[in-house]
Amino acid sequence: MGCGNSKISSENVIVLGVIQIIIGIYHVLMWYFLLLLYMGQIKGVFGTYEPLTYKMGTALWGFAFIISGAFTVKSAKRPSRYLLECALSLNILCMIVTIIAASLTIVELANFHSVSYKNYGQAKLGREVSRILLISYPLEFAMALTYAIYSCSHLVSVSYGNSGDLKHWVSSVSGCLFLFQGRRQEESLETVSDAIDGKF
């Protein structure tokens, strides 16, 4: 589906933005839950369970989803080139974030080292939360990709207006190129004539 063929109403764009905000808030709340869960572990003989996603605060990256969703809603209510570009950039950032976060979560779930039996319950619950978050990453990626396609076509319409404006712009550029080529030819003829006059 090309950029010029994407048709989404502003109401649907607002829904996309609201869903992004909800996903972001959910991720931040899950990060807080994991923080309390893992901080409550007891240091036993086999240590505590602290996965890579917890150390890097992957769930806290949901703030990017919240900001992106807010700009998406605002750009739908008050469309302008600046807001569309900001929302598009943030949604592209969200797609990158979801890919990285999903990769780190898969690495976490693929590996499980021994932990103290006192911390096994927290580790198991934390991994279940990671599985739930892993399901939400494709949803966020789909939301961001959908808006990116929409904003691509909307930016073209905002930049050039209707097809008549676009044709006028193309004709103006063609006219400028034609004048430029004419001047180049005149300069070349003047150079040749000066060279001939110098010889005679």
C-alpha positions as CSV (number, residue, x, y, z in Angstrom):
1,M,0.0,0.0,0.0
2,G,1.6,3.2,-1.1
3,C,1.6,6.5,0.8
4,G,-0.7,8.2,-1.5
5,N,-3.4,5.5,-1.2
6,S,-3.7,5.4,2.6
7,K,-7.1,6.8,3.8
8,I,-7.7,7.0,7.5
9,S,-10.2,9.4,9.2
10,S,-9.0,11.7,11.9
11,E,-11.3,9.8,14.4
12,N,-9.4,6.6,13.6
13,V,-6.1,8.3,14.1
14,I,-7.3,9.6,17.5
15,V,-8.2,6.0,18.4
16,L,-4.7,4.9,17.4
17,G,-3.1,7.6,19.6
18,V,-5.3,6.7,22.6
19,I,-4.4,3.0,22.2
20,Q,-0.7,4.0,22.2
21,I,-1.2,6.0,25.4
22,I,-3.0,3.1,27.1
23,I,-0.2,0.7,26.1
24,G,2.4,3.1,27.3
25,I,0.7,3.6,30.7
26,Y,0.3,-0.2,31.1
27,H,4.0,-0.6,30.4
28,V,5.0,2.0,33.0
29,L,2.7,0.4,35.6
30,M,4.2,-3.0,34.8
31,W,7.7,-1.6,35.3
32,Y,6.7,-0.3,38.7
33,F,5.3,-3.6,39.6
34,L,8.5,-5.4,38.5
35,L,10.5,-2.9,40.4
36,L,8.7,-3.7,43.6
37,L,8.7,-7.5,42.8
38,Y,12.4,-7.8,42.2
39,M,13.4,-5.4,45.0
40,G,11.6,-7.6,47.4
41,Q,13.8,-10.6,46.7
42,I,16.0,-12.1,49.4
43,K,19.6,-12.7,48.7
44,G,20.0,-16.5,49.0
45,V,22.7,-19.0,48.1
46,F,21.8,-18.9,44.4
47,G,21.3,-15.2,44.2
48,T,18.4,-13.1,42.9
49,Y,16.6,-13.0,39.6
50,E,17.5,-9.8,37.7
51,P,16.9,-10.2,34.0
52,L,18.4,-7.9,31.4
53,T,15.0,-6.3,30.7
54,Y,14.7,-5.3,34.3
55,K,18.2,-3.8,34.5
56,M,17.7,-1.8,31.3
57,G,14.2,-0.7,32.4
58,T,12.6,-2.0,29.2
59,A,9.1,-1.6,30.4
60,L,9.8,2.0,31.4
61,W,10.3,2.7,27.6
62,G,6.5,2.9,27.6
63,F,7.0,6.7,28.1
64,A,7.9,6.8,24.4
65,F,4.5,5.2,23.6
66,I,2.7,7.8,25.8
67,I,4.5,10.8,24.2
68,S,4.0,9.4,20.7
69,G,0.3,8.7,21.3
70,A,-0.2,12.3,22.6
71,F,1.4,13.8,19.5
72,T,-0.7,11.5,17.3
73,V,-3.9,12.7,19.0
74,K,-2.8,16.3,18.8
75,S,-1.8,16.0,15.1
76,A,-5.3,14.5,14.3
77,K,-7.1,17.3,16.1
78,R,-4.9,20.2,14.8
79,P,-3.1,18.9,11.7
80,S,0.0,20.9,10.7
81,R,3.3,20.0,9.0
82,Y,5.2,20.4,12.3
83,L,2.9,18.2,14.3
84,L,2.7,15.6,11.6
85,E,6.5,15.4,11.3
86,C,6.9,15.2,15.1
87,A,4.3,12.5,15.3
88,L,5.8,10.6,12.4
89,S,9.3,10.7,13.9
90,L,8.0,9.6,17.3
91,N,6.1,6.7,15.8
92,I,9.2,5.6,13.9
93,L,11.1,5.8,17.2
94,C,8.4,3.6,18.8
95,M,8.8,1.0,16.1
96,I,12.5,0.8,16.8
97,V,11.9,0.7,20.6
98,T,9.4,-2.2,20.2
99,I,11.9,-4.2,18.1
100,I,14.7,-3.8,20.6
101,A,12.4,-4.4,23.6
102,A,10.9,-7.5,22.1
103,S,14.4,-8.9,21.3
104,L,15.5,-8.3,24.8
105,T,12.4,-10.0,26.2
106,I,12.9,-13.0,24.0
107,V,16.5,-13.3,25.2
108,E,15.2,-13.1,28.8
109,L,12.6,-15.8,28.3
110,A,15.0,-18.0,26.5
111,N,17.5,-18.1,29.4
112,F,16.8,-18.9,33.0
113,H,19.6,-19.4,35.5
114,S,19.2,-20.9,39.0
115,V,17.9,-18.7,41.7
116,S,17.3,-19.1,45.4
117,Y,14.1,-21.1,46.2
118,K,12.9,-18.1,48.2
119,N,13.0,-16.0,45.1
120,Y,11.6,-18.6,42.6
121,G,8.1,-17.2,43.0
122,Q,9.1,-13.7,42.2
123,A,11.2,-14.9,39.2
124,K,8.3,-17.0,37.8
125,L,5.8,-14.1,38.2
126,G,8.2,-11.7,36.6
127,R,8.7,-13.9,33.6
128,E,4.9,-14.2,33.2
129,V,4.7,-10.3,33.2
130,S,7.5,-10.3,30.5
131,R,5.4,-12.7,28.4
132,I,2.4,-10.4,28.6
133,L,4.5,-7.4,27.7
134,L,5.9,-9.4,24.7
135,I,2.4,-9.8,23.4
136,S,1.9,-6.0,23.5
137,Y,5.0,-5.1,21.5
138,P,3.6,-6.3,18.1
139,L,0.4,-4.3,18.8
140,E,2.3,-1.1,19.5
141,F,4.4,-1.8,16.4
142,A,1.2,-2.2,14.3
143,M,-0.2,1.1,15.7
144,A,3.0,3.0,14.9
145,L,3.3,1.5,11.4
146,T,-0.3,2.3,10.6
147,Y,0.1,6.0,11.6
148,A,3.4,6.2,9.8
149,I,1.7,5.2,6.5
150,Y,-1.2,7.6,7.2
151,S,1.0,10.6,8.1
152,C,3.1,9.9,4.9
153,S,0.1,10.6,2.7
154,H,-1.1,13.4,4.9
155,L,2.2,15.2,4.7
156,V,2.0,15.1,0.9
157,S,-1.4,16.7,1.0
158,V,-0.4,19.4,3.5
159,S,2.8,20.2,1.5
160,Y,1.3,20.4,-2.0
161,G,-2.4,20.8,-1.3
162,N,-4.7,19.4,-4.1
163,S,-3.7,18.0,-7.4
164,G,-4.1,21.5,-9.1
165,D,-1.5,23.0,-6.7
166,L,0.8,20.1,-7.4
167,K,0.5,20.5,-11.2
168,H,1.1,24.2,-10.8
169,W,4.2,23.5,-8.7
170,V,5.5,21.0,-11.4
171,S,4.9,23.5,-14.2
172,S,6.7,26.2,-12.2
173,V,9.7,24.0,-11.7
174,S,9.7,23.0,-15.4
175,G,9.6,26.7,-16.4
176,C,12.5,27.5,-14.1
177,L,14.5,24.7,-15.5
178,F,13.7,25.8,-19.1
179,L,14.8,29.4,-18.3
180,F,18.0,28.1,-16.7
181,Q,18.8,26.0,-19.7
182,G,18.1,29.0,-22.0
183,R,20.5,31.2,-20.1
184,R,23.2,28.5,-20.1
185,Q,22.8,28.3,-23.9
186,E,23.0,32.1,-24.2
187,E,26.2,32.2,-22.1
188,S,27.7,29.4,-24.3
189,L,26.9,31.4,-27.5
190,E,28.4,34.6,-26.0
191,T,31.6,32.7,-25.0
192,V,31.9,31.3,-28.6
193,S,31.3,34.7,-30.2
194,D,33.9,36.3,-27.9
195,A,36.4,33.6,-28.8
196,I,35.7,34.2,-32.6
197,D,36.0,38.0,-32.1
198,G,39.4,37.5,-30.3
199,K,40.8,35.5,-33.2
200,F,39.8,38.1,-35.8
